[in-house]
Amino acid sequence: MGEHQESNGRFSSVAPAHLDETKHKTNASSHLPIRTNHQSADPDANSANNNDAKIKGESEEVPRVISYSHLVPEDGDVPEENNVSASRQTSAGSRRTDASPSDLTMNSEKESLLKMSSRQYYGGMTTPSSPQKSSILKASSNFGGHTSGHNPPSMPRVDCEAESASHGPPRARRPGRKERPHGAQSDASILSMFSPCGETTPVLAPNGLMLPPETHLLGSSRLAANAIHQASLRREGERDDCSSIGTMGTVRTARTLKEIEEEYLEKARTTFYNDAITFAEGTIPQSIVIAVVIGCVCGLVAYMYYSVLDYFLDMIWKELPNRFVVDKWPENTYVLWIPLITFTMSLFCGLSIYYLGEPGDLAYTIQCIHEKGYKGTHHILPMIAASQFTILAGASLGPEAPLVAICAATAGFISRKLFKQTNRNVVRKHTFMGMSGALAAFFGVPLGGSLFALEVASRFGIEYFEHLIESIFAGEVCVTVFRSLAGLPLEQIWKITPVRLGETEPYMILLGGSIGLLGAAVSFVWANFHWRLMDGFRALGLLDDENAYAVPRVLVAACGVVTIGMLVPQTMFWGEWEVGTIATLSPASDLPHVWPTTGLIGFEMTSWQSCLIVGCSKLVAISFTVAGGYRGGYIFPFFSAGAAFGRALCFVFPDLSPVLATLCFAAGINVAITRTALATSLILCFLAGEQFAVPAVLAASIVSLFATSYVPFIKSQLARSDIDYSLYYHKNREPKVQDSTRELHA
């Protein structure tokens, strides 16, 4: 432990060498106004104890204490010895005229320390709302005499510039408080420990401080309280009534800091074997087991979904036309098969939504992830029906988003019902496992699919980073199960050029970024067109929360889908296999799903104008499909549109590599809409078999992400409430490095 000495009435402590070599000094009277269990109210007794401590010198044991600079008791049932009951609080403007100078100094320094501690810890936390400001005033009343209304536990940041200049006039002690003997040395000490943000934070903690019930915890103290609370639940059989808010936020029973530290360190020293035996919530052994279960179940679900879809696609668009249309209808009427099937399947899609209920979509799934951590299972059946009919209709949405929603709901059910998990963030982790498994299985790209599930939940990169490894592992399990059952290898599915890229020149990275910027511009234009189309559907009275007009809405949208599909058959279906046809300028006869492939006018991609028509028509078809209430994913549809625009660039610039043009344009459009820069780059390059295109495609993705950072398409993509300040800089609210350093060494 550190070395302690007394000098001029001040008590100083030096943190352990492996933590901080800086000596922290503070006034002894600035200790928290909490009398410990072994501390006497008699000033003489305390002085005697302190003299004994001096005689013992370095033989005196100094307790090691976890950082609690950010611990603020909440108003409520607090032990009497803490003197923080609501009846003893005074208003923020009240002053004691009979207070002694020592009392004024003591309260002023206590208030200063509280503000300093909160400022250091909350350097990167959320913006304080008005209720949160009231909450900190309420919490501060336990130490400084403020009063305010009660609000949910949240401490806002403190303006360093305003606070460091002056802390205002000192506050008098509250009525009814027993006067603390001035100048008497207590056994409380200033200790230090690394805070969660990596800084050394001074800690004011009496040796026997009891944490009152309902004390709100953050950071390392929250971790300790969680471990202790879970252990107490197992011992006492209590029910965790805080499961709805995720991790524990309060201490359920009063404990000393030393007890908390000892139990927390004991938890930290546990072994893989011990965690496997206890199957403790959120531990690595538990995550491995649950990831395997979720991966296997979701792999089976994905296989069943894929098998049904593939069977009906082949039957409706291949077998039935050959049996009932070819050589039985006039050849010039073959094209009528497209509207016949599209309108029929669209009708079934609308009826399924009307009778089975709201299936949800990708945006709704993301919203559930943020708010609840899971998606309800009652959405599974409506999503299966609506998405299957959408794809069979030839609409421009694919099975990726439905599989995400279905597997997310399935994984959440497994977590909550089978494994009885109640912690929101743990359940959210398991939900991400299901989403990652679905995308990894569908794309056939384990890493890219898993990253996509995590990236798509936020607007700017992976924010639920703590779930990354377990989600990737679940994706590996799921793709193994799915591909094994389906008999599908993980392989290249697009061959854009006969010869692959053999290397990446530096200029290609700059070129990729430029093409990505073009893709971002195209997506911006498309998004504005889509919102205006949605306004048109709203003006027709087709948009409602109860899906009362689900059938007419989808039929109106089907008119646009059918018209575009008959004229430009390359725009039909979700585009997973159509990308290869578009990127290579293959004839329409190579289209894998639509029949007849020639469409109404025999459209072919032979010039930059025809490529531009395909790209624009595909985007319009996507917009009609989404606005009409169809259910599906638009990842591959955007890929196919980007491939068409990329080939148009190749006509304008003949020396431009078709691989770079198509993949970078596709990445630029998709990233601008889905905000998935890392996953999109991996998926595109893996499916195209072009490993040397990764730098250029990644540059296109990142440039597109930057260019469209302030125009998000999926509104439910929100920043995590605890790290939103990592995205946007606020000059007057961000802590200053020099301020924190000055106060740290004061």
DACOR-V459964 format. One record per backbone hydrogen bond with DSSP energy under -1.0 kcal/mol. NH is the residue of the N-H (numbers start at 1). CO is the residue of the C=O. If there is no record, write none. Layout:
nh=NH co=CO
nh=NH co=CO
//
This chain:
nh=7 co=10
nh=10 co=7
nh=11 co=26
nh=12 co=5
nh=13 co=24
nh=19 co=16
nh=20 co=16
nh=24 co=13
nh=30 co=27
nh=31 co=28
nh=34 co=32
nh=39 co=36
nh=46 co=42
nh=47 co=43
nh=48 co=44
nh=49 co=45
nh=50 co=46
nh=51 co=47
nh=52 co=48
nh=53 co=49
nh=54 co=50
nh=55 co=51
nh=56 co=52
nh=57 co=53
nh=59 co=56
nh=60 co=57
nh=71 co=68
nh=78 co=76
nh=82 co=79
nh=83 co=80
nh=88 co=85
nh=89 co=86
nh=94 co=91
nh=104 co=100
nh=105 co=101
nh=106 co=102
nh=107 co=103
nh=108 co=104
nh=109 co=105
nh=110 co=106
nh=111 co=107
nh=112 co=108
nh=113 co=109
nh=114 co=110
nh=115 co=111
nh=116 co=112
nh=117 co=113
nh=118 co=114
nh=119 co=115
nh=120 co=116
nh=121 co=117
nh=122 co=118
nh=133 co=129
nh=134 co=130
nh=135 co=131
nh=136 co=132
nh=137 co=133
nh=138 co=134
nh=139 co=135
nh=140 co=136
nh=141 co=137
nh=142 co=139
nh=143 co=140
nh=144 co=140
nh=163 co=159
nh=164 co=160
nh=166 co=162
nh=177 co=174
nh=184 co=181
nh=191 co=203
nh=193 co=201
nh=195 co=199
nh=198 co=195
nh=201 co=193
nh=203 co=191
nh=205 co=189
nh=209 co=206
nh=211 co=255
nh=214 co=251
nh=215 co=212
nh=217 co=249
nh=221 co=218
nh=223 co=219
nh=224 co=220
nh=225 co=221
nh=226 co=222
nh=227 co=223
nh=228 co=224
nh=229 co=225
nh=230 co=226
nh=231 co=227
nh=232 co=228
nh=233 co=229
nh=234 co=230
nh=235 co=231
nh=236 co=232
nh=237 co=233
nh=241 co=239
nh=243 co=240
nh=245 co=242
nh=246 co=243
nh=251 co=215
nh=260 co=256
nh=261 co=257
nh=262 co=258
nh=263 co=259
nh=264 co=260
nh=265 co=261
nh=266 co=262
nh=267 co=263
nh=268 co=264
nh=269 co=265
nh=270 co=267
nh=275 co=271
nh=276 co=272
nh=277 co=273
nh=278 co=274
nh=279 co=275
nh=283 co=280
nh=287 co=283
nh=288 co=284
nh=289 co=285
nh=290 co=286
nh=291 co=287
nh=292 co=288
nh=293 co=289
nh=294 co=290
nh=295 co=291
nh=296 co=292
nh=297 co=293
nh=298 co=294
nh=299 co=295
nh=300 co=296
nh=301 co=297
nh=302 co=298
nh=303 co=299
nh=304 co=300
nh=305 co=301
nh=306 co=302
nh=307 co=303
nh=308 co=304
nh=309 co=305
nh=310 co=306
nh=311 co=307
nh=312 co=308
nh=313 co=309
nh=314 co=310
nh=315 co=311
nh=316 co=312
nh=317 co=313
nh=318 co=314
nh=319 co=314
nh=320 co=315
nh=322 co=318
nh=323 co=319
nh=324 co=320
nh=325 co=321
nh=326 co=321
nh=328 co=325
nh=329 co=325
nh=333 co=330
nh=334 co=331
nh=336 co=333
nh=337 co=334
nh=338 co=335
nh=340 co=336
nh=341 co=337
nh=342 co=338
nh=343 co=339
nh=344 co=340
nh=345 co=341
nh=346 co=342
nh=347 co=343
nh=348 co=344
nh=349 co=345
nh=350 co=346
nh=351 co=347
nh=352 co=348
nh=353 co=349
nh=354 co=350
nh=355 co=351
nh=356 co=352
nh=357 co=353
nh=365 co=361
nh=366 co=362
nh=367 co=363
nh=368 co=364
nh=369 co=365
nh=370 co=366
nh=371 co=367
nh=372 co=368
nh=373 co=368
nh=379 co=376
nh=380 co=377
nh=383 co=379
nh=384 co=380
nh=385 co=381
nh=386 co=382
nh=387 co=383
nh=388 co=384
nh=389 co=385
nh=390 co=386
nh=391 co=387
nh=392 co=388
nh=393 co=389
nh=394 co=391
nh=395 co=390
nh=397 co=395
nh=398 co=633
nh=403 co=399
nh=404 co=400
nh=405 co=401
nh=406 co=402
nh=407 co=403
nh=408 co=404
nh=409 co=405
nh=410 co=406
nh=411 co=407
nh=412 co=408
nh=413 co=409
nh=414 co=410
nh=415 co=411
nh=416 co=412
nh=417 co=413
nh=419 co=414
nh=421 co=415
nh=427 co=423
nh=428 co=424
nh=429 co=425
nh=430 co=426
nh=431 co=427
nh=432 co=428
nh=433 co=429
nh=434 co=430
nh=435 co=431
nh=436 co=432
nh=437 co=433
nh=438 co=434
nh=439 co=435
nh=440 co=436
nh=441 co=437
nh=442 co=438
nh=443 co=439
nh=444 co=440
nh=449 co=445
nh=450 co=446
nh=451 co=447
nh=452 co=448
nh=453 co=449
nh=454 co=450
nh=455 co=451
nh=456 co=452
nh=458 co=455
nh=465 co=463
nh=467 co=464
nh=468 co=465
nh=471 co=467
nh=472 co=468
nh=473 co=469
nh=474 co=470
nh=475 co=471
nh=476 co=472
nh=477 co=473
nh=478 co=474
nh=479 co=475
nh=480 co=476
nh=481 co=477
nh=482 co=478
nh=483 co=479
nh=484 co=480
nh=485 co=481
nh=486 co=482
nh=487 co=483
nh=488 co=483
nh=493 co=687
nh=494 co=687
nh=508 co=505
nh=510 co=506
nh=511 co=507
nh=512 co=508
nh=513 co=509
nh=514 co=510
nh=515 co=511
nh=516 co=512
nh=517 co=513
nh=518 co=514
nh=519 co=515
nh=520 co=516
nh=521 co=517
nh=522 co=518
nh=523 co=519
nh=524 co=520
nh=525 co=521
nh=526 co=522
nh=527 co=523
nh=528 co=524
nh=529 co=525
nh=530 co=526
nh=531 co=527
nh=532 co=528
nh=533 co=529
nh=534 co=530
nh=535 co=531
nh=536 co=532
nh=537 co=533
nh=538 co=534
nh=539 co=535
nh=540 co=536
nh=541 co=538
nh=542 co=537
nh=550 co=547
nh=553 co=549
nh=554 co=550
nh=555 co=551
nh=556 co=552
nh=557 co=553
nh=558 co=554
nh=559 co=555
nh=561 co=557
nh=562 co=558
nh=563 co=559
nh=564 co=560
nh=565 co=561
nh=566 co=562
nh=567 co=563
nh=568 co=564
nh=571 co=568
nh=572 co=569
nh=573 co=394
nh=579 co=575
nh=582 co=578
nh=583 co=579
nh=584 co=580
nh=585 co=582
nh=586 co=581
nh=590 co=587
nh=591 co=588
nh=600 co=566
nh=602 co=598
nh=611 co=607
nh=612 co=608
nh=613 co=609
nh=614 co=610
nh=615 co=611
nh=616 co=612
nh=617 co=613
nh=618 co=614
nh=619 co=615
nh=620 co=616
nh=621 co=617
nh=622 co=618
nh=623 co=619
nh=624 co=620
nh=625 co=621
nh=626 co=622
nh=627 co=623
nh=628 co=624
nh=629 co=626
nh=630 co=625
nh=633 co=398
nh=638 co=634
nh=639 co=635
nh=640 co=636
nh=641 co=637
nh=642 co=638
nh=643 co=639
nh=644 co=640
nh=645 co=641
nh=646 co=642
nh=647 co=643
nh=648 co=644
nh=649 co=645
nh=650 co=646
nh=651 co=647
nh=652 co=648
nh=653 co=649
nh=656 co=653
nh=661 co=657
nh=662 co=658
nh=663 co=659
nh=664 co=660
nh=665 co=661
nh=666 co=662
nh=667 co=663
nh=668 co=664
nh=669 co=665
nh=670 co=666
nh=671 co=667
nh=672 co=668
nh=673 co=669
nh=674 co=670
nh=675 co=671
nh=680 co=676
nh=681 co=677
nh=682 co=678
nh=683 co=679
nh=684 co=680
nh=685 co=681
nh=686 co=682
nh=687 co=683
nh=688 co=684
nh=690 co=685
nh=693 co=690
nh=694 co=691
nh=697 co=693
nh=698 co=694
nh=699 co=695
nh=700 co=696
nh=701 co=697
nh=702 co=698
nh=703 co=699
nh=704 co=700
nh=705 co=701
nh=706 co=702
nh=707 co=703
nh=708 co=704
nh=709 co=706
nh=711 co=708
nh=717 co=714
nh=718 co=716
nh=723 co=720
nh=726 co=723
nh=727 co=724
nh=733 co=730
nh=734 co=730
nh=740 co=736
nh=741 co=737
nh=742 co=738
nh=743 co=739
nh=744 co=740
nh=745 co=741
//
